[in-house]
Amino acid sequence: MSIDLTATGGLDIGSQIRERLIRDLKDEKFVLYFQSIVPVAAVAPGNSLHREILIRFKEEERDLMPPGTFLPILEQQGLMPLLDRWVTGRVMRWVKTLHAAGTPRYAPRCSINVSSDTIRRDAAFGDFVQQAVTRAGIPPASLLFEINTSDVTSGPQAVARFASSLRAAGCDVAFSGFAGEASVLEIAKAQGVAFVKIDGSLVYPISRDRAAANRLLQIQQECRSFGIQTICSQVEDPQTLEILRRIPVNYAQGFGIDRPRPLK
């Protein structure tokens, strides 16, 4: 499956910096990693069928730059829609290899983060996903697109259009960075959002702070009443995981469960 790296929704690709970044994409300087998202009732990272896709940049032969180093440059150059398409295409290609090898039941659901620029400026992204899924011959439910809550609150209409286009393509949507905002839950319910990912700042202190644990319990109950499943990020230790089991949330993710690994 080939991805057209010039299809950027009319974005201006003019500067030498932009040309270099596009060349780096074509030359596979960007590499994909993943981190398992596991059901709290049965934590087994090696067998996880839900993974968040992460991206790194191969600066040298063995050195990888963290996303906080290169993503701001891509944002400044207006290239995030291009990167989001590149990541989505590579993930589809990987899932396709599993199906071609006759092991579709081991093909995980892959969570892909989409940028603010893609949501606001790439009106054809949903069509791109739908066409690419059809060409690849993979189940569209293999893909889950994560939209940050800050985009939901700052541009609800743009998010509604974007989420609708992805769901029309057969993919699910998640809202990440969720901190219990009632308005976000209302939008999630209206858009048929499958998951909310609870922000790590709310999850991390629950093993030491009863009030934080009670707040997380309240959020879980609210999400359940809306029919939305929860993913807790930044789960760093067994104590936190045990509290999440007692609440109980649906899924957990963090270094206490699984560290990022290359997508192979």
URHUGI-V867768 format. One record per backbone hydrogen bond with DSSP energy under -1.0 kcal/mol. NH is the residue of the N-H (numbers start at 1). CO is the residue of the C=O. Records with the same first field share a line. If there is no record, write none. Layout:
# URHUGI-V867768
NH->CO ; CO
This chain:
# URHUGI-V867768
7->4
8->6
19->15
20->16
21->17
22->18
23->19
24->20
25->21
26->22
27->23
28->25
29->24
31->56
33->54
34->261
35->52
37->50
38->252
40->250
42->39
47->44
48->45
51->109
52->35
53->111
54->33
56->31
57->65
58->29
59->57 ; 63
60->63
65->57
69->66
71->67
74->70
75->71
76->72
77->73
78->75
79->74
83->79
84->80
85->81
86->82
87->83
88->84
89->85
90->86
91->87
92->88
93->89
94->90
95->91
96->92
97->93
98->94
99->95
100->96
101->97
102->99
103->98
106->103
107->104
109->49
110->142
111->51
112->144
114->146
119->115
120->116
121->117
122->118
123->121
125->122
128->124
129->125
130->126
131->127
132->128
133->129
134->130
135->131
136->132
137->133
138->133
142->139
143->140
144->110
145->172
146->112
147->174
149->176
151->148
152->148
153->149
154->150
155->151
159->155
160->156
161->157
162->158
163->159
164->160
165->161
166->162
167->163
168->164
170->167
171->166
172->143
174->145
175->195
176->147
178->197
185->181
186->182
187->183
188->184
189->185
190->186
191->187
192->189
193->188
194->173
195->173
196->229
197->175
198->231
199->178
202->199
204->200
206->203
208->205
209->205
213->209
214->210
215->211
216->212
217->213
218->214
219->215
220->216
221->217
222->218
223->219
224->220
225->221
227->224
228->223
229->194
231->196
232->251
233->198
235->253
241->237
242->238
243->239
244->240
245->241
246->242
247->243
249->244
251->230
252->38
253->232
256->235
257->254
258->254
261->34
263->32
